């Protein structure tokens, strides 16, 4: 595993971080505990909690008892709570955020959050009292850093305030100029930047579980077959489409870490191995050719 500075925190985090989202396949705390253990064994030391299942928090807390608290970085998304009807309710009020953090610390025994991460707040949801409450959390030590997560234009205003120390932003090989500029702006503001959505949904439907042979070696294949498209994701020898997408995201110098979601320990091990690999020769050029290739007429008609 490779490690990178996490903003100005003085901490080094693993190049990939494990996102922990609610899952019906892990109903017990022991299920989450084994998953977090697998991540730790593969060098992952940054965890971002996005789920709200009690078993998730319990399993994470159990696993982290095995190591010194200072050796791991825990980010926790705040601002969405379960309402009385069981549906998610947006609440960025000072009282709700304070209660959430106090409840998390009491139930997990973590002592503090490395990052109190606001989950996709709208431009008009962070009022001065909310920001003051967040600053008080940081000053009291309940949260070492304040962060904001999101992927729309609202986050630009939050990045520019200077209040936040960390940002969680989308980034992948098809990210537009605006998204790339947003990452750089956050890094330029000395924020610790985590990327999510490194593997776009548009590629998941065609991705294969096992590497395919390179199209360069296929009999009769033209050397430039597929140029200007993303066909190389399924044709690069020894690589899956997801491997390439992850390796590409890791090349962005603005990022401290790339968030991955894994459903089993074997996937964590495979993604940790990808961190140690460099993109194959020529793939970076193919990515740029595909990004800037003229839009196919059929695709344009579908969007019209």
C-alpha positions in Angstrom: 0.0 0.0 0.0 1.1 3.5 -0.8 0.4 6.5 1.5 -0.1 10.2 1.0 -0.4 13.3 3.1 -3.9 14.0 4.3 -4.0 17.7 3.7 -2.3 19.7 6.5 -3.4 17.2 9.2 0.1 15.7 9.5 -1.4 12.3 8.9 -0.6 9.9 6.0 -3.5 7.9 4.7 -3.7 4.9 2.4 -4.0 5.7 -1.4 -7.4 4.0 -1.2 -10.0 4.4 1.5 -12.8 2.1 2.4 -16.3 3.6 2.1 -18.8 1.9 4.5 -22.3 2.1 3.2 -25.4 0.3 4.5 -25.7 -3.2 3.1 -28.3 -6.0 3.6 -25.6 -8.6 3.0 -23.9 -7.6 6.3 -26.7 -7.5 8.9 -24.3 -8.4 11.8 -21.5 -6.4 13.5 -19.2 -9.4 12.9 -19.7 -9.0 9.2 -18.5 -5.5 9.2 -15.7 -6.3 11.6 -14.2 -8.9 9.2 -14.5 -6.5 6.3 -12.6 -3.7 8.2 -10.0 -6.3 9.4 -9.4 -7.2 5.8 -8.9 -3.6 4.9 -6.4 -3.1 7.8 -4.5 -6.2 6.8 -4.1 -4.8 3.3 -2.8 -1.4 4.5 -6.0 0.6 4.4 -6.1 3.1 7.2 -8.8 5.5 6.1 -12.5 4.7 6.5 -15.5 6.8 5.5 -18.7 5.9 7.1 -21.7 6.6 4.9 -24.2 4.1 6.4 -26.5 4.4 9.4 -26.9 0.7 10.4 -26.0 0.2 14.1 -24.3 -3.0 13.2 -21.9 -1.1 10.9 -20.8 1.3 13.7 -20.4 -1.6 16.1 -18.4 -3.7 13.7 -16.1 -0.8 12.8 -15.5 0.0 16.5 -14.7 -3.6 17.3 -12.1 -3.9 14.5 -10.4 -0.6 15.3 -9.9 -1.7 18.9 -7.1 -3.9 17.6 -4.9 -1.0 16.7 -3.9 2.4 18.1 -6.5 5.0 17.4 -4.0 7.5 16.0 -3.0 5.1 13.2 -6.4 5.3 11.5 -8.4 8.1 9.9 -12.2 7.9 10.3 -14.5 10.2 8.3 -18.2 10.2 9.2 -20.9 11.7 6.9 -23.4 13.9 8.8 -26.5 15.8 7.9 -28.9 12.9 7.0 -30.8 11.2 9.8 -33.6 8.6 9.9 -37.0 10.2 10.5 -39.8 8.7 12.5 -41.1 6.9 9.4 -37.8 5.4 8.7 -37.0 7.6 5.7 -33.8 9.7 5.4 -34.3 13.3 6.5 -31.9 16.1 5.7 -31.0 18.1 8.8 -28.0 20.3 9.0 -29.2 22.3 12.0 -26.6 22.9 14.8 -28.6 20.7 17.3 -28.9 17.8 14.9 -25.2 17.8 14.0 -24.2 18.0 17.6 -26.4 15.1 18.6 -25.1 13.0 15.8 -21.5 13.5 16.7 -22.1 12.9 20.4 -24.1 9.7 19.6 -21.4 8.4 17.3 -18.6 8.9 19.8 -20.7 7.4 22.6 -21.6 4.3 20.6 -18.2 3.6 19.1 -15.8 4.7 21.7 -13.6 6.3 19.0 -12.9 9.3 21.2 -13.0 11.7 18.2 -13.7 11.8 14.5 -10.8 12.6 12.2 -13.3 14.3 9.8 -16.9 15.4 10.5 -18.0 15.3 6.9 -21.2 17.1 5.8 -23.1 14.9 3.3 -24.0 17.0 0.2 -25.3 20.1 1.8 -27.3 22.5 -0.4 -26.0 26.1 -0.8 -28.6 27.5 1.6 -28.4 24.8 4.3 -25.2 25.9 6.1 -26.2 29.0 8.1 -23.8 30.9 10.4 -25.0 29.0 13.6 -24.3 25.7 11.9 -20.8 26.8 10.9 -20.1 28.0 14.4 -21.2 24.7 15.9 -18.9 22.9 13.5 -16.0 25.1 14.5 -16.7 24.5 18.2 -16.6 20.7 17.5 -13.2 21.2 16.0 -11.9 23.3 18.8 -13.2 20.9 21.4 -11.5 18.0 19.7 -14.6 16.0 18.9 -13.7 16.4 15.3 -10.1 17.1 14.2 -11.2 18.3 10.8 -14.3 19.5 9.1 -15.2 18.3 5.6 -17.9 18.6 3.0 -18.9 16.0 0.4 -20.8 16.6 -2.9 -20.7 16.7 -6.6 -22.7 19.7 -7.8 -22.1 23.5 -8.0 -23.2 24.1 -4.4 -20.0 22.6 -3.1 -18.0 25.4 -4.8 -19.2 27.9 -2.3 -18.4 25.6 0.6 -14.9 25.0 -0.7 -14.2 28.8 -0.9 -15.3 29.6 2.6 -12.1 28.5 4.2 -14.1 26.8 7.0 -13.5 23.2 5.8 -10.3 21.2 6.0 -11.4 18.3 3.7 -13.5 17.6 0.7 -15.0 14.4 -0.8 -15.5 14.9 -4.6 -16.3 12.8 -7.6 -13.5 12.0 -10.0 -13.0 9.5 -12.8 -11.6 9.2 -16.3 -14.7 10.9 -17.9 -14.8 13.8 -15.4 -15.5 17.2 -17.1 -13.3 20.2 -16.8 -15.5 21.7 -14.0 -15.0 18.6 -11.8 -11.2 18.6 -12.4 -11.0 22.3 -11.6 -13.0 21.7 -8.4 -10.5 19.1 -7.2 -7.6 21.4 -7.9 -9.3 24.4 -6.2 -9.8 22.3 -3.1 -6.2 21.1 -3.0 -5.0 24.7 -3.6 -7.0 25.7 -0.5 -5.0 23.1 1.4 -8.0 20.8 1.8 -7.5 17.0 2.1 -9.3 15.7 -1.0 -10.9 12.2 -1.3 -12.3 11.1 -4.6 -15.4 8.9 -5.0 -17.2 7.5 -8.1 -13.8 6.4 -9.7 -15.6 3.7 -11.7 -18.5 5.3 -13.6 -21.8 3.5 -13.9 -21.7 3.7 -17.7 -18.8 1.3 -17.8 -20.1 -1.2 -15.2 -22.6 -2.8 -17.6 -19.9 -3.9 -20.0 -17.0 -4.5 -17.5 -15.8 -8.1 -17.1 -14.8 -9.8 -13.9 -11.6 -11.2 -15.5 -9.0 -9.6 -17.7 -9.4 -10.1 -21.4 -6.7 -10.5 -24.0 -5.4 -7.3 -25.7 -7.0 -6.4 -29.0 -3.6 -5.7 -30.3 -2.9 -9.5 -30.4 -6.1 -10.5 -32.1 -5.7 -11.8 -35.7 -6.7 -9.3 -38.3 -7.2 -6.5 -35.7 -6.3 -3.1 -37.0 -3.6 -1.5 -34.7 -5.9 1.5 -34.1 -9.1 -0.5 -33.7 -11.2 1.2 -31.0 -9.1 4.4 -30.9 -11.1 7.3 -29.6 -13.5 5.0 -27.6 -13.3 3.4 -24.2 -13.0 -0.1 -25.8 -9.6 -0.5 -24.2 -11.2 -0.9 -20.8 -12.2 -4.4 -21.8 -9.3 -5.1 -24.1 -6.1 -4.4 -22.1 -4.3 -7.5 -21.2 -4.0 -8.3 -17.5 -6.4 -5.4 -16.5 -10.1 -5.1 -15.8 -12.0 -1.9 -16.6 -12.3 -1.2 -12.9 -8.5 -1.7 -12.4 -7.8 0.9 -15.1 -10.3 3.4 -13.7 -8.8 3.1 -10.2 -5.2 3.3 -11.4 -6.2 6.4 -13.5 -7.8 8.1 -10.5 -4.7 7.5 -8.4 -2.6 9.5 -10.9 -4.3 12.8 -10.0 -1.9 14.8 -7.8 -4.7 16.7 -6.0 -6.0 13.6 -4.3 -5.0 12.3 -0.9 -7.0 9.1 -1.4 -9.6 7.3 -3.6 -12.7 5.9 -1.9 -13.6 2.3 -2.9 -16.6 0.2 -1.9 -16.0 -3.5 -1.4 -18.5 -6.2 -0.6 -15.9 -8.9 0.4 -12.3 -9.1 1.6 -11.1 -10.5 -1.7 -12.1 -7.3 -3.5 -10.2 -5.2 -1.0 -7.1 -7.3 -1.6 -7.5 -6.9 -5.4 -7.9 -3.2 -5.2 -5.0 -2.8 -2.8 -2.8 -4.7 -5.4 -3.9 -2.2 -8.1 -2.5 0.6 -6.0 1.0 -0.9 -6.6 0.6 -1.0 -10.4 1.2 1.8 -12.9 -1.1 2.2 -15.9 0.1 0.1 -18.9 2.0 1.9 -21.6 -0.3 3.7 -24.0 -3.4 3.6 -21.8 -3.1 7.2 -20.6 -3.0 8.3 -24.2 -6.1 6.2 -25.1 -8.0 7.8 -22.2 -7.2 11.3 -23.5 -8.1 10.3 -27.0 -11.5 8.9 -25.8 -12.2 12.0 -23.6 -11.7 14.4 -26.5 -13.0 12.3 -29.3 -16.0 13.8 -31.3 -19.3 12.6 -30.0 -20.8 9.7 -31.9 -23.9 10.8 -33.8 -26.0 7.9 -32.4 -25.1 8.9 -28.8 -26.0 12.5 -29.6 -29.4 11.5 -30.9 -30.1 9.5 -27.7 -29.5 12.6 -25.6 -31.4 14.9 -27.9 
